[in-house]
Amino acid sequence: MTQYKIKADVNEVLELTERIAESIGLKGADALRLRLLAEEMMSMIQAIAGEFSAEFRIEHEGKDCRLCLSAKSDLDYAKRKELLSVSTSGKNTARIGIMEKIRGIFEAGLWGMGEGLAMQAEYAPYVGGYGLVGIGDGISGAMYSWSMQKYKTDVQAENDSDAWDELEKSIIANIADEVSVGVRRDGVELTVHKNFGV
């Protein structure tokens, strides 16, 4: 597996993504899809308030690609709540659509939400508990994780037409093979997987 890693600067991320697409032979629509996935990830992270450090990397074996965004914050959950309390509403912006929901999960992990009950309380209103994977499941080393594929399965099982409609309208849900968010004790990681070789 080949891996390229940089700080999560938007322009650098997009340039890296384009270089990787070219180096592995992605052309036309496939090269554009890889870039769109990177753009979606970066627009999500730009919408997060507060100070944190983030790193972007692309891993690939041939045309099987994983875009990974890892982040850590020095703020703990209590300080995060303090930061939000000075906003007009006293809470984070409403999350509409799958990327906003993924951002909610990512933020929950970023701001020290490792404990299960606190994490559930933070993002369950946005994802209805769909796609949650407990301790020891999902992403390697993650305390908790969320999976788009499990989310899709859960939405279908619950016959949730609104959630399914959001998925059908989502760029990332329509392009990626899988999207997962893993929460660890030392931070959070968003991984978007797409195999262009199939």
Solvent accessible surface area in square Angstrom, and as a share of the most:
residue,aa,sasa,rsa
1,M,137,0.61
2,T,57,0.33
3,Q,90,0.40
4,Y,80,0.30
5,K,110,0.47
6,I,42,0.21
7,K,163,0.69
8,A,26,0.20
9,D,65,0.34
10,V,41,0.23
11,N,102,0.52
12,E,86,0.39
13,V,0,0.00
14,L,22,0.11
15,E,96,0.43
16,L,4,0.02
17,T,0,0.00
18,E,81,0.36
19,R,142,0.52
20,I,4,0.02
21,A,4,0.03
22,E,142,0.64
23,S,79,0.51
24,I,23,0.12
25,G,34,0.33
26,L,10,0.05
27,K,163,0.69
28,G,62,0.59
29,A,58,0.45
30,D,46,0.24
31,A,28,0.22
32,L,102,0.51
33,R,92,0.34
34,L,0,0.00
35,R,68,0.25
36,L,49,0.24
37,L,0,0.00
38,A,0,0.00
39,E,56,0.25
40,E,35,0.16
41,M,0,0.00
42,M,3,0.01
43,S,62,0.40
44,M,8,0.03
45,I,12,0.06
46,Q,120,0.54
47,A,58,0.45
48,I,13,0.07
49,A,54,0.41
50,G,36,0.34
51,E,148,0.66
52,F,53,0.22
53,S,75,0.49
54,A,21,0.17
55,E,65,0.29
56,F,0,0.00
57,R,39,0.14
58,I,0,0.00
59,E,18,0.08
60,H,18,0.08
61,E,104,0.47
62,G,50,0.48
63,K,77,0.33
64,D,42,0.22
65,C,0,0.00
66,R,86,0.31
67,L,0,0.00
68,C,2,0.01
69,L,0,0.00
70,S,30,0.19
71,A,2,0.02
72,K,111,0.47
73,S,27,0.17
74,D,146,0.76
75,L,45,0.22
76,D,72,0.37
77,Y,65,0.25
78,A,68,0.52
79,K,107,0.45
80,R,6,0.02
81,K,88,0.37
82,E,121,0.54
83,L,69,0.34
84,L,19,0.09
85,S,71,0.46
86,V,123,0.71
87,S,48,0.31
88,T,151,0.88
89,S,75,0.48
90,G,38,0.37
91,K,138,0.58
92,N,25,0.13
93,T,89,0.51
94,A,80,0.62
95,R,16,0.06
96,I,133,0.67
97,G,17,0.16
98,I,4,0.02
99,M,24,0.11
100,E,62,0.28
101,K,23,0.10
102,I,0,0.00
103,R,16,0.06
104,G,1,0.01
105,I,1,0.01
106,F,0,0.00
107,E,3,0.01
108,A,2,0.01
109,G,3,0.03
110,L,6,0.03
111,W,4,0.01
112,G,54,0.52
113,M,2,0.01
114,G,14,0.13
115,E,135,0.60
116,G,17,0.16
117,L,159,0.79
118,A,38,0.30
119,M,2,0.01
120,Q,78,0.35
121,A,77,0.59
122,E,30,0.14
123,Y,4,0.02
124,A,30,0.23
125,P,100,0.63
126,Y,54,0.21
127,V,4,0.03
128,G,57,0.55
129,G,27,0.26
130,Y,35,0.13
131,G,0,0.00
132,L,35,0.17
133,V,21,0.12
134,G,32,0.30
135,I,130,0.66
136,G,71,0.68
137,D,78,0.40
138,G,61,0.59
139,I,35,0.18
140,S,100,0.65
141,G,64,0.61
142,A,9,0.07
143,M,31,0.14
144,Y,46,0.18
145,S,4,0.03
146,W,0,0.00
147,S,18,0.12
148,M,0,0.00
149,Q,75,0.33
150,K,81,0.34
151,Y,1,0.00
152,K,42,0.18
153,T,85,0.49
154,D,31,0.16
155,V,1,0.01
156,Q,117,0.52
157,A,85,0.66
158,E,112,0.50
159,N,131,0.67
160,D,44,0.23
161,S,84,0.54
162,D,109,0.56
163,A,6,0.05
164,W,81,0.28
165,D,61,0.32
166,E,43,0.19
167,L,6,0.03
168,E,102,0.46
169,K,151,0.64
170,S,12,0.08
171,I,78,0.39
172,I,0,0.00
173,A,7,0.05
174,N,98,0.50
175,I,21,0.11
176,A,8,0.06
177,D,53,0.28
178,E,45,0.20
179,V,0,0.00
180,S,15,0.10
181,V,0,0.00
182,G,0,0.00
183,V,1,0.00
184,R,65,0.24
185,R,210,0.77
186,D,90,0.47
187,G,10,0.10
188,V,4,0.02
189,E,18,0.08
190,L,0,0.00
191,T,19,0.11
192,V,0,0.00
193,H,34,0.15
194,K,37,0.16
195,N,36,0.19
196,F,19,0.08
197,G,54,0.52
198,V,153,0.88
